Amino acid sequence: MTTDGTTTLLHGSSSWTNASSTSYCGSTNDDDDGDGGGGSCYASFARFVHMMDLIAVPIIIVVGVVGNVVSFLVFTCTYLRRVSSSVYLAALAVVDTAYLCVLFFSWLVDVDIQVGRPTRVETLWLETETTEALT
């Protein structure tokens, strides 16, 4: 909290006037600087969002891909294939599945799973082998 009664949110992006020194979490606003210390609400919310990102995104991807495959099969293998709009809906299912694949690789990067790159252990092994070969 600053001396003029405003609290800076998200590292200075905006500010609002605080009527009292108690935040909505029941703690004082003395540590609402967003650094995650002192049990601030920002740190708790950031942990919650991170856990939801780790859990919810893969579930959404799996359910979405399964749903899109079922939709594609329904629109192309049943009597609905005679309806002209089924072509567009089947194409939409294909494009949605492609987007979910891109989202999956984006999620892998966010959770620091490296695809196609050597892991830290492999990198250390290669560095050790290279230095032994040079000596």
N, C-alpha and C positions, 0 to 999 in steps of 0.2 A: 504494500500500500504506500502510495506517495504521500507527501505532506499536505497536499491540497485536497485529500479525501477521495482521490480516484484510484482505481486499481487497474493496472495494465494487464491485459489478457493476451495470451499467446505471444510472448516476447515482444511486446510493443506494437502489435498490429492494430489494436483499438483500445479505447478506455471507456469506462463507465463510472458514474458516481455511485459510491457505496454509502448507504445510509447508516450502516452499523459496522462494527468490527468483526462480526460473526458471519461466516460464509454459510452457504446452504448445507455444507457437510457438518456443521457444528464446530468447526475449528476456527481459530482466528486467521485473518487474512495476512498475517505477518510473513507467511511463507508461500504465498501464491505467486511466486516468480516463475513457476513452470519448470524448475530444475528437478523436480521429482523428490525433493527432500522433505522431511518433516511430516510425512503423511498427508500431503496436500491432496485435494480433490482431483487436481489435474493429473497427478501420478496414478491415482486409482483409476480414473477414467481411461488414461492411456494404456494401463495394463489390461483393462476390460476390452478395449478396442483391439489390442494386439491379440488377445486370446480368441476373440470372435473372428478375427482375420485368419488365425491358424485353423480354427475349427469350421466356421461357417462356409468359407469360400470353397474348400474341397467338396463339402456336402452339396452346395449349390451346383457345382460343376458336374458332379456325378448324376444328380437328379435331372439336371438340364440335358445332359447328353442322352440319358436313357429316354427321357420324354421326347426329345427330338428324333431319336431313332424310331420310336413307336409312331410318332406323328408321320414321319416320312413313309414308313411302311403302310400306314393306314391310307395316306393320300395317294400312294402309288400302286398298292396291291389289292385294293378293294373296289367296290363299285364306285367309290368316290373319284377314281381316276378319270371317269367320264365327265366330271364337272370341270369346267375350265379354270375355276379358281384354285383347284387342287394343285395345279402345276406351280402356281405362285406360292402356295402354302408349303409345298414340298421343298421348293427352293429356299424359302425362309427357314425351314428346319435345317437345311444344309449350311446356310450362312450362320445361323445361330450356333451350330455345332463348331464351326470354324472359329467363331468369336470365343466360345468356351475353351477351345484349345489354346488360343492366345492368352486368355485369362489364366489358364493353368500354368503356362510357362512364366507369366508375369508373377504368379503366386510363388512359383519355385524360386524366383529371384528374390522376392520379398522375404521369404523364410531362409534365404541364404543356402539353398540347395543348388549346387553347381552342376549343370548338365553339359557334358562334353569337355569339361576342363578338369585338369588334374586336381585332386584333393590336396589339402595341406600336407598330409602324410606322404603322398606321392611326390610332392614338390620337395619336401625335406630329404626324401630318399634320393631323388635325382641330384640335389645340391651336394649331398654327401658323396655320392658316387663320382660326381664331376671333380670335386676337390681331391678325392683320393686318386683319381686318374691323373690329375695335374702334378701331384707330388711324387 
